Amino acid sequence: PAAAKLVGAFNNQHFANIAWAYAVADVDAPALFNVFYINACVEKKDGFKIENLCQLYQWHLWQTKEKSNAGLPQDLLGRSYKAFISEDPSVSKFQDDVVSQITSIGLDPQEEVLMDSGYRIDAVVEVNGNTIGVEVDGPHHFVGKSRSPLGRTILKRRQVPAIDEIELVSVPYWEWDNLGKSQTKKQKYLRKLLGLAEDN
């Protein structure tokens, strides 16, 4: 890739952004992400901001778990992982409503579950012996006013099933809004989403 020729001129943000963009696009680039790239990241490790470290962590997951390539060395990986899990979870009214309705259909959701991958899942439920993660996707998970998911949402949807080996389902805000205030409609929606039989 052309980016490989420019590595020497990269700053910290360039290193993180390029790595993250390739991970989101799922485009393998061994000519770029080689020992020289990784060593350059190590040399610049003290200049990475928290956002950059989070991007590098997601790139590391992509490299090592999805592609079986070399990832970050232990020291930089530890710092990146710590940054990735450092954000305190915040629960929206939207999430409260979804979780409340999940409880109403007889399930026992666990909220803000930290997975082995480092991702936090809004709610995790057991359905017929299977573990399912439920993501409550508000507007901040999408590009502008579109229904196209952001890069971080794309990665989460792809990496959690691949690494944590659980099914991940999404409740997009516009689908939930279309249900209005009807608890019956919301519960029917969740039953279908989670593969539960209709409640007779």
VMD Tcl script that draws the C-alpha trace (Angstrom):
set ca {
  {0.00 0.00 0.00}
  {1.04 3.58 -0.59}
  {0.79 4.18 3.17}
  {3.72 1.82 3.72}
  {6.03 4.27 1.94}
  {4.98 7.07 4.30}
  {5.42 5.31 7.65}
  {8.54 7.30 8.47}
  {6.52 10.52 8.34}
  {3.60 9.29 10.48}
  {2.77 10.89 13.82}
  {0.93 9.05 16.59}
  {-2.50 9.87 15.26}
  {-1.52 8.71 11.78}
  {-0.35 5.34 13.12}
  {-3.56 4.78 15.07}
  {-5.94 6.06 12.40}
  {-4.39 4.04 9.57}
  {-4.34 0.84 11.62}
  {-7.92 1.33 12.78}
  {-9.21 2.15 9.29}
  {-7.74 -1.07 7.86}
  {-9.29 -3.02 10.74}
  {-12.73 -1.51 10.13}
  {-12.49 -2.24 6.40}
  {-11.10 -5.71 7.17}
  {-8.38 -5.33 4.55}
  {-5.27 -7.36 5.32}
  {-2.04 -5.45 4.63}
  {1.05 -7.41 5.70}
  {3.29 -5.12 3.67}
  {2.17 -2.22 5.89}
  {1.61 -3.83 9.28}
  {4.99 -5.45 9.64}
  {7.70 -5.41 12.30}
  {8.77 -1.91 11.24}
  {5.27 -0.53 11.77}
  {4.94 -2.19 15.15}
  {8.39 -1.04 16.28}
  {7.57 2.51 15.20}
  {4.45 2.39 17.36}
  {6.52 1.21 20.31}
  {8.99 4.05 19.82}
  {6.12 6.54 19.88}
  {4.17 4.82 22.67}
  {4.32 7.76 25.09}
  {2.64 10.05 22.56}
  {-0.56 8.08 22.05}
  {-3.74 9.61 23.47}
  {-6.45 7.43 25.00}
  {-8.46 7.49 21.75}
  {-5.38 6.36 19.80}
  {-4.69 3.54 22.26}
  {-8.29 2.34 21.91}
  {-7.88 2.28 18.13}
  {-4.65 0.33 18.42}
  {-6.31 -2.18 20.71}
  {-9.10 -2.82 18.20}
  {-6.43 -3.15 15.49}
  {-4.58 -5.65 17.69}
  {-7.74 -7.74 18.07}
  {-8.18 -7.68 14.31}
  {-4.57 -8.65 13.65}
  {-4.29 -11.42 16.22}
  {-7.81 -12.82 16.57}
  {-9.29 -12.29 13.12}
  {-6.18 -12.52 10.92}
  {-3.61 -14.51 12.96}
  {-0.97 -11.82 12.37}
  {1.50 -10.19 14.75}
  {-0.02 -7.61 17.07}
  {1.14 -5.17 19.70}
  {3.97 -6.13 22.08}
  {2.93 -6.81 25.66}
  {3.70 -3.40 27.16}
  {1.84 -1.38 24.53}
  {-0.95 -3.97 24.46}
  {-1.41 -3.60 28.22}
  {-1.68 0.17 27.96}
  {-4.06 -0.09 25.02}
  {-6.30 -2.58 26.79}
  {-6.39 -0.43 29.93}
  {-7.44 2.57 27.82}
  {-10.05 0.52 25.99}
  {-11.84 -0.61 29.15}
  {-11.36 2.66 31.04}
  {-14.52 4.43 29.93}
  {-17.21 4.27 32.60}
  {-20.40 2.78 31.17}
  {-23.39 5.09 30.99}
  {-26.91 3.69 30.76}
  {-29.47 5.62 28.72}
  {-33.24 5.72 29.19}
  {-33.44 3.81 25.92}
  {-31.28 1.03 27.36}
  {-33.29 1.03 30.60}
  {-36.49 0.57 28.60}
  {-35.09 -2.29 26.50}
  {-33.66 -4.10 29.53}
  {-36.93 -3.65 31.42}
  {-38.85 -5.22 28.54}
  {-36.34 -8.09 28.31}
  {-37.02 -8.78 31.98}
  {-40.76 -8.63 31.30}
  {-40.52 -11.53 28.82}
  {-39.02 -13.75 31.50}
  {-35.29 -13.36 30.91}
  {-32.59 -12.28 33.36}
  {-30.39 -9.72 31.57}
  {-26.99 -8.81 32.96}
  {-26.05 -5.22 32.09}
  {-22.75 -3.70 31.00}
  {-20.94 -7.02 30.88}
  {-17.18 -6.82 30.29}
  {-16.24 -9.58 27.85}
  {-12.88 -11.31 27.49}
  {-12.30 -9.28 24.33}
  {-12.48 -6.04 26.35}
  {-15.80 -4.96 24.88}
  {-18.73 -4.12 27.12}
  {-22.12 -5.45 26.10}
  {-25.24 -3.48 27.03}
  {-27.11 -6.63 28.10}
  {-26.34 -10.34 28.05}
  {-29.06 -12.98 28.29}
  {-29.30 -16.75 28.22}
  {-31.87 -18.00 25.72}
  {-32.47 -21.73 25.31}
  {-28.94 -22.50 26.47}
  {-27.32 -19.90 24.24}
  {-25.64 -16.67 25.36}
  {-26.81 -13.64 23.41}
  {-25.48 -10.11 23.66}
  {-27.95 -7.28 23.13}
  {-26.68 -3.92 21.92}
  {-28.98 -0.94 22.38}
  {-27.88 1.24 19.49}
  {-28.81 4.89 19.85}
  {-28.06 7.64 17.31}
  {-24.41 7.94 18.41}
  {-23.74 4.49 16.92}
  {-24.49 5.71 13.40}
  {-23.09 8.18 10.88}
  {-24.96 11.48 11.19}
  {-28.67 10.92 10.69}
  {-28.10 7.86 8.53}
  {-28.57 4.21 9.40}
  {-24.96 3.39 8.51}
  {-23.02 2.20 11.58}
  {-19.87 3.99 12.69}
  {-16.53 2.24 12.39}
  {-16.41 1.41 16.09}
  {-19.88 -0.16 15.85}
  {-18.86 -2.19 12.80}
  {-15.83 -3.53 14.67}
  {-17.80 -4.39 17.79}
  {-20.47 -6.24 15.81}
  {-17.79 -8.24 14.04}
  {-15.26 -8.82 16.80}
  {-17.51 -9.81 19.71}
  {-19.00 -12.85 17.93}
  {-15.58 -13.81 16.54}
  {-13.64 -13.46 19.79}
  {-16.16 -13.96 22.60}
  {-18.10 -16.54 20.59}
  {-21.55 -15.23 21.42}
  {-24.35 -14.07 19.17}
  {-24.73 -10.30 19.12}
  {-28.02 -8.65 18.21}
  {-28.85 -4.98 17.82}
  {-31.86 -2.89 18.81}
  {-31.58 0.20 16.56}
  {-33.24 3.30 17.96}
  {-35.52 3.88 14.95}
  {-37.02 0.38 15.20}
  {-37.66 0.85 18.91}
  {-39.15 4.31 18.34}
  {-41.55 2.84 15.77}
  {-43.02 0.62 18.49}
  {-44.30 3.66 20.37}
  {-45.25 3.16 24.00}
  {-46.86 -0.25 23.52}
  {-45.26 -2.77 25.87}
  {-46.95 -5.56 23.93}
  {-45.27 -4.50 20.69}
  {-41.90 -4.07 22.39}
  {-42.07 -7.50 23.98}
  {-43.14 -9.11 20.70}
  {-40.22 -7.38 18.96}
  {-37.73 -8.69 21.54}
  {-39.13 -12.21 21.45}
  {-38.61 -12.30 17.70}
  {-35.14 -10.75 17.95}
  {-34.03 -13.26 20.59}
  {-35.65 -16.29 19.00}
  {-38.28 -16.86 21.67}
  {-41.68 -18.39 20.99}
  {-44.67 -16.06 21.16}
  {-46.22 -15.85 24.61}
  {-49.65 -17.36 24.43}
}
mol new
graphics top color blue
foreach p $ca { graphics top sphere $p radius 0.5 }
foreach p [lrange $ca 0 end-1] q [lrange $ca 1 end] { graphics top cylinder $p $q radius 0.2 }
display resetview
